[in-house]
Structure formats: structure tokens, C-alpha cells
Amino acid sequence: MTTRAGFVALIGEPNAGKSTLLNRMVGAKVSIVTHKVQTTRARIRGVAIEGESQIVFVDTPGLFRPRRRLDRAMVAAAWSGAADADVVVLLIEAHRGVTEGVEAILEGLKERAQGSRVALAINKIDRVQAEVLLKLTQAMNERFTFEETFLISAEKGHGVDDLRAWLAGAVPQGPWLYPEDQIADLPMRMIAAEITREKLLLRLHQELPYQLTVETEGWEERKDGSVKIDQIVYVIRDGHKGILLGRKGETIKAVGRAAREELEGFLGHKVHLFLQVKVRPGWLDEAERYSEMGLDIRDGG
């Protein structure tokens, strides 16, 4: 049995439909949208299985022409994700055609995607006539040599199975990157931890900005449809633990309540959330903690 596994980056302009496509590919709602930019540390968005292949989708922010420093950082992060991926899929909207933003992305692909296999996915095909699609396909392939072009509707599912099947054959041969029994809840565990961490940051403001992390230790789906989630919040000092717990535990209770409510809205069913706070002085220097968040400790200097 020959197994395959690799990283796939979905790139495109903001609102091109990347999250919708990802959710279709993975078969579950794993992509999260937050109003706070750069709150998500984890780069892995979802894992799909197709035959003997494991397809790992990596996080890439929408690409656009940067104007501010933050914009430049987001665009750099997107290109970094694309450059590190085994396969890149450029997603464009059929009804918008070759926009100025798409032209900029094509230039970026020529510079930064030398070692990757690149495919084109034209999304929202139900919005235009066949002749428009034909002209757009031709125009895009004249600008860049794509290995394959897929005509899809991420929202309705048209063409998505063909794209997923191609990706399954395009990722490199090799062992799976994640155990099969972790696939279903791996992205959700990470998202759940990020939701709790965001609530902590919102509640604590500047008191503990980057000196805490949240890990989802347990995820149990119960017969009544609810989910029991156990999380540990790591801090580096005893004093931080006191701040986090608050008077009579009020702070951590409020954080847990806010996180639980958002998780219930996100998952669509009841959540039992249990938070523990532990002091771990050296967590900021532990490579394992970084890898669990999808980061490389070397990136932090």
C-alpha cells in the first residue's frame, strides 16, 4: 500500500471562498473567522483523507496589495505558507475575472512558488456563462502555467471532488503526518484552544499578553450530542496564575463562560468546558509547545 501525505495551501484574494472550499474538502466546519487579526497561531486548518492520501491544508490569509505594516505582515505570512506547501491552489472568482489583485498574485507565484505544484480553481462558476469561463480559463493559463484547472462551486460542491482527488495524487509519497484517530478532532482541538486563548486576552488586556498558552487535553463526544472539552492554561509565574483565576475564581469563570458560548455557537451543540490553570515556567522555551501550535520555535528567534 502506497500512502501519500503533504501540505496544500489555498491562496487567493480575500473573500474568494477559501474557507468555504476548505470546509467542503475536509467535510466539516473547521475554518474559523475572527474579527481579531492574527489571533490564530496555529497554521493547520484541516486534514482531509482521500483514498490512501492525507491532505493537510495550511492557513494562508487572503492576499491583497499591502498598504500598512500589518498588511505587509499578513501578506508575507500568506506567501510563506504557499512557499512551504507541496501543492498550491489559486482560487479566483469566476464573475470577477482577472482583477488587479489576481494579477499581483500571479506575479508572486512566479517568484515564490518555484518548487510547488500549482493548480487553478475557478470558483462560483454558477454566476457566469460557459463562454466567460472558457475565456477566463484561457486568460489565466496564458499568464501562468498551471498543472490543472478546476471549475468549481465551493458553496454547492460542484467540481470539489475532482479537485480533492487530484490533490490526493499530487501530494508526495510518504507516511501520513497525523494518526488516523486524531484527524477528526485535530483542527477542532486547536480551534477550541484558540477561542479560549482569545477570550483570555480580551479579558486580561495587557496584563498577560503573550505569556500564556492554552492546550486542549481532552475531547469527548457524548451520547446526548454534547462535547466535554478539557483545557489547560499554562502560565509562567505563580503571580500570573492569581491574575488569571481572579477573586474567588471570577476571572477564569467568566473566560470559561465566554469561550463555552462561542464554542457552542461554532459547533452547533452543547459544550461542557473545563479549564485548569497550571504554572509551567519554561513553556515559552519548549519546542514541543510551539510544535503543538503549528509553529517552529526557530521562527521566534
C-alpha positions, 0 to 999 in steps of 0.5 A: 500500500502506497500512502501519500501525505503533504501540505496544500495551501489555498491562496487567493484574494480575500473573500474568494471562498477559501474557507468555504472550499476548505470546509467542503474538502475536509467535510466539516466546519473547521475554518474559523473567522475572527474579527481579531487579526492574527489571533490564530497561531496555529497554521493547520486548518484541516486534514482531509483523507482521500483514498490512501492520501492525507491532505493537510491544508495550511492557513494562508490569509487572503492576499491583497496589495499591502498598504500598512505594516500589518498588511505587509505582515499578513501578506508575507505570512500568506506567501510563506505558507504557499512557499512551504506547501507541496501543492498550491491552489489559486482560487479566483472568482469566476464573475470577477475575472482577472482583477488587479489583485489576481494579477499581483498574485500571479506575479508572486507565484512566479517568484515564490512558488518555484518548487510547488505544484500549482493548480487553478480553481475557478470558483462560483462558476454558477454566476457566469456563462460557459463562454466567460469561463472558457475565456477566463480559463484561457486568460489565466493559463496564458499568464501562468502555467498551471498543472490543472484547472478546476471549475468549481462551486465551493458553496454547492460542491460542484467540481470539489471532488475532482479537485480533492482527488487530484490533490490526493495524487499530487501530494508526495509519497510518504507516511501520513503526518497525523494518526488516523484517530486524531484527524477528526478532532485535530483542527477542532482541538486547536480551534477550541484552544484558540477561542479560549486563548482569545477570550483570555486576552480580551479579558486580561488586556495587557496584563498577560499578553503573550505569556500564556498558552492554552492546550486542549487535553481532552475531547469527548463526544457524548451520547446526548450530542454534547462535547466535554472539552478539557483545557489547560492554561499554562502560565509562567509565574505563580503571580500570573496564575492569581491574575488569571483565576481572579477573586474567588475564581471570577476571572477564569469563570467568566473566560470559561463562560465566554469561550463555552458560548462561542464554542457552542455557537461554532459547533452547533451543540452543547459544550461542557468546558473545563479549564485548569490553570497550571504554572509551567515556567519554561513553556515559552522555551519548549519546542514541543509547545510551539510544535503543538501550535503549528509553529517552529520555535526557530521562527521566534528567534 
